[in-house]
Amino acid sequence: MKKAIVLLSGGLDSAVTLYFAKKQGFICRCLIFDYGQRHKREIESAKRIAKAAGCQYRILNIRLPWRGSSLLDKKALITQQAGCRAVKRTNIPLTYVPGRNIIFLSFALSFAETVGAKGIFIGAHSQDYSGYPDCRREFFRAFNRVINTGTRSGVKGDGIKISTPLVNKKKSEIIRLGMRLKVPFELTWSCYRGGRQPCGRCDSCYFRARGFAELGIPDPLLDTD
């Protein structure tokens, strides 16, 4: 059976990506990062999603002591960005974590090569592209070239491939795919803030709410009736 490493954040996108990889016939191992983010809610969500999917998971503790992001600095404000009201952003939002996907994918690559996995799945998508430079298709193509030239499996012609099945999809399309795959959306957490309920104001909450609204269905995380 073919194996894959799935980067699992606990959010909606990574959950759909995990279930997509399983549907493709991969035996998935989930890699969850505790990187000093503002809250642990997403980590707990990731653990619950992995268990619901019947997948092994591993939590990797790393630190970025220089911060550089409002997701790493609890004193920094998480504001609603202009991207919530426009198609494209002109500035990279404060929630951007410098080098995060490069760091995460490097760990995932080492893990994959060690356990003989042939795929790495990450839930990056087009709405993040408008603000985060490490969510672009060009970035993942470049990283695949790095794998082919900088790893033992790559130089032997048996390289590991990074897959981004959501990269061209809108949030509503991702949710629709997740519904077909029976993703437990009620276990996911998208809000940049912790707490019992999503804040409803940050970018992540906005895009999630808009995605469900476009489909005309309630968000099960908020549907308490």
C-alpha positions as CSV (number, residue, x, y, z in Angstrom):
1,M,0.0,0.0,0.0
2,K,1.2,3.5,-0.8
3,K,1.9,5.8,2.1
4,A,1.6,9.6,2.4
5,I,2.3,12.3,5.0
6,V,-0.5,14.7,5.5
7,L,0.1,18.1,7.1
8,L,-2.8,18.4,9.5
9,S,-3.5,21.8,11.1
10,G,-7.0,21.1,12.4
11,G,-8.6,23.4,10.0
12,L,-11.2,22.8,7.3
13,D,-8.8,22.6,4.4
14,S,-6.3,20.2,5.9
15,A,-9.2,17.9,7.1
16,V,-10.5,17.8,3.5
17,T,-7.0,17.1,2.2
18,L,-6.6,14.2,4.6
19,Y,-9.9,12.6,3.5
20,F,-9.0,13.2,-0.1
21,A,-5.6,11.4,0.3
22,K,-7.4,8.5,2.0
23,K,-9.9,8.3,-0.9
24,Q,-6.9,8.1,-3.3
25,G,-5.8,4.9,-1.6
26,F,-3.0,6.3,0.6
27,I,-2.2,5.1,4.1
28,C,-1.9,8.4,5.7
29,R,0.3,9.5,8.6
30,C,-0.7,12.9,9.9
31,L,2.0,15.5,11.0
32,I,0.7,18.1,13.4
33,F,2.8,21.1,14.3
34,D,2.9,22.8,17.7
35,Y,5.0,25.8,16.7
36,G,4.2,28.3,19.4
37,Q,0.9,29.5,17.8
38,R,-1.5,31.6,19.8
39,H,-3.8,28.8,21.0
40,K,-3.9,25.0,21.2
41,R,-7.5,24.6,20.0
42,E,-6.4,23.8,16.4
43,I,-4.0,21.1,17.7
44,E,-6.8,19.4,19.6
45,S,-9.0,19.6,16.5
46,A,-6.2,18.0,14.4
47,K,-5.9,15.1,16.9
48,R,-9.6,14.5,16.8
49,I,-9.7,14.6,13.0
50,A,-6.9,12.1,12.7
51,K,-8.6,9.8,15.1
52,A,-11.9,10.1,13.2
53,A,-10.1,9.2,10.0
54,G,-8.4,6.2,11.6
55,C,-5.0,7.6,10.9
56,Q,-1.8,7.7,12.9
57,Y,-0.6,11.2,13.9
58,R,2.5,12.7,15.3
59,I,2.8,16.1,17.0
60,L,6.0,17.9,16.3
61,N,7.1,20.6,18.8
62,I,9.2,23.4,17.2
63,R,9.7,27.0,18.1
64,L,10.1,30.2,16.1
65,P,11.4,32.5,18.9
66,W,11.8,35.5,16.5
67,R,8.1,35.5,16.0
68,G,7.4,37.7,13.0
69,S,3.6,37.0,12.8
70,S,0.5,37.9,14.7
71,L,-0.1,34.1,15.0
72,L,3.1,33.8,17.1
73,D,2.9,37.0,19.1
74,K,0.0,37.1,21.6
75,K,0.5,40.8,22.1
76,A,-0.1,41.5,18.4
77,L,-3.6,42.3,17.2
78,I,-5.3,40.0,14.7
79,T,-7.4,42.4,12.6
80,Q,-9.8,41.8,9.9
81,Q,-7.8,42.2,6.7
82,A,-8.9,44.1,3.6
83,G,-8.9,40.7,1.8
84,C,-12.3,40.0,3.5
85,R,-13.9,42.6,1.3
86,A,-11.8,42.3,-1.9
87,V,-10.9,39.7,-4.4
88,K,-7.2,40.3,-4.1
89,R,-4.9,41.7,-1.4
90,T,-2.3,44.2,-2.0
91,N,-0.3,43.4,1.2
92,I,0.6,40.2,2.8
93,P,-1.5,39.9,6.0
94,L,0.0,40.0,9.5
95,T,-1.0,36.4,10.0
96,Y,1.7,35.3,7.6
97,V,4.3,33.2,9.4
98,P,7.7,33.7,7.7
99,G,8.9,30.5,6.0
100,R,6.2,28.3,7.7
101,N,5.4,26.1,4.7
102,I,9.0,25.7,3.8
103,I,9.7,24.6,7.4
104,F,6.7,22.3,7.6
105,L,7.3,20.7,4.2
106,S,11.0,20.1,5.1
107,F,10.0,18.2,8.2
108,A,7.4,16.3,6.2
109,L,9.9,15.5,3.6
110,S,12.4,14.0,6.1
111,F,9.6,12.0,7.7
112,A,8.3,10.7,4.3
113,E,11.8,9.6,3.1
114,T,12.4,7.9,6.4
115,V,9.1,5.9,6.4
116,G,9.0,5.2,2.6
117,A,6.1,7.5,1.9
118,K,5.7,8.6,-1.7
119,G,3.4,11.6,-1.2
120,I,3.1,14.7,0.9
121,F,-0.3,16.3,1.0
122,I,-0.9,19.9,2.1
123,G,-4.2,21.8,2.0
124,A,-3.0,25.1,0.5
125,H,-5.5,26.8,-1.8
126,S,-6.2,29.8,-4.0
127,Q,-7.6,32.2,-1.4
128,D,-4.5,31.9,0.7
129,Y,-2.5,32.6,-2.5
130,S,-3.8,36.2,-2.4
131,G,-2.0,36.8,0.8
132,Y,0.5,34.0,1.5
133,P,3.5,33.6,-0.9
134,D,4.1,30.0,0.2
135,C,0.7,28.9,-0.9
136,R,1.3,29.5,-4.6
137,R,1.4,26.8,-7.2
138,E,4.8,28.2,-8.3
139,F,6.1,27.6,-4.8
140,F,5.1,23.9,-4.7
141,R,6.5,23.3,-8.1
142,A,9.8,24.7,-7.0
143,F,9.8,22.6,-3.8
144,N,9.1,19.5,-5.9
145,R,12.3,20.4,-7.9
146,V,14.2,20.7,-4.6
147,I,13.0,17.2,-3.6
148,N,14.1,15.7,-6.9
149,T,17.6,17.3,-6.7
150,G,18.2,17.3,-2.9
151,T,17.1,13.9,-1.6
152,R,18.3,10.3,-1.9
153,S,15.0,9.1,-3.3
154,G,14.9,12.0,-5.7
155,V,18.3,11.5,-7.3
156,K,17.5,7.8,-7.6
157,G,14.4,8.7,-9.6
158,D,12.0,7.6,-7.0
159,G,11.1,11.0,-5.6
160,I,8.4,12.1,-3.2
161,K,5.7,14.3,-4.7
162,I,4.0,17.2,-2.9
163,S,0.3,17.2,-3.7
164,T,-2.0,20.2,-3.4
165,P,-5.5,19.0,-4.3
166,L,-7.2,22.2,-3.2
167,V,-4.9,24.8,-4.6
168,N,-7.3,26.0,-7.4
169,K,-10.5,25.7,-5.3
170,K,-12.6,28.3,-3.6
171,K,-13.7,27.7,0.0
172,S,-17.2,26.7,-1.1
173,E,-15.7,24.1,-3.5
174,I,-13.5,22.7,-0.8
175,I,-16.5,22.3,1.5
176,R,-18.5,20.6,-1.2
177,L,-15.7,18.2,-1.8
178,G,-15.5,17.6,2.0
179,M,-19.2,16.8,2.1
180,R,-18.8,14.2,-0.6
181,L,-15.9,12.7,1.4
182,K,-17.9,12.8,4.7
183,V,-15.4,15.1,6.4
184,P,-16.4,15.7,10.1
185,F,-16.5,19.5,9.8
186,E,-17.8,19.8,13.3
187,L,-14.4,18.7,14.5
188,T,-12.4,21.4,12.6
189,W,-11.3,24.7,13.8
190,S,-10.5,27.6,11.5
191,C,-10.5,30.7,13.7
192,Y,-7.1,32.4,14.3
193,R,-8.2,32.9,17.9
194,G,-8.8,30.3,20.5
195,G,-11.8,30.0,22.7
196,R,-15.1,28.1,22.8
197,Q,-16.6,29.7,19.7
198,P,-15.0,31.2,16.6
199,C,-14.6,34.9,16.7
200,G,-16.4,35.5,13.4
201,R,-14.2,38.4,12.5
202,C,-10.8,37.2,11.4
203,D,-10.0,36.4,7.8
204,S,-10.2,32.6,8.4
205,C,-13.7,32.9,10.0
206,Y,-14.8,35.1,7.2
207,F,-13.8,32.8,4.3
208,R,-15.2,29.8,6.1
209,A,-18.6,31.5,6.7
210,R,-18.7,32.7,3.2
211,G,-18.0,29.2,1.9
212,F,-20.9,27.6,3.8
213,A,-23.1,30.6,2.9
214,E,-22.5,30.1,-0.8
215,L,-23.6,26.5,-0.5
216,G,-26.6,27.5,1.5
217,I,-25.8,25.2,4.3
218,P,-25.1,25.8,8.0
219,D,-21.6,25.5,9.4
220,P,-21.9,22.4,11.8
221,L,-19.4,24.1,14.1
222,L,-21.9,26.9,14.7
223,D,-25.1,24.9,14.4
224,T,-26.0,24.2,18.0
225,D,-29.8,23.6,17.4
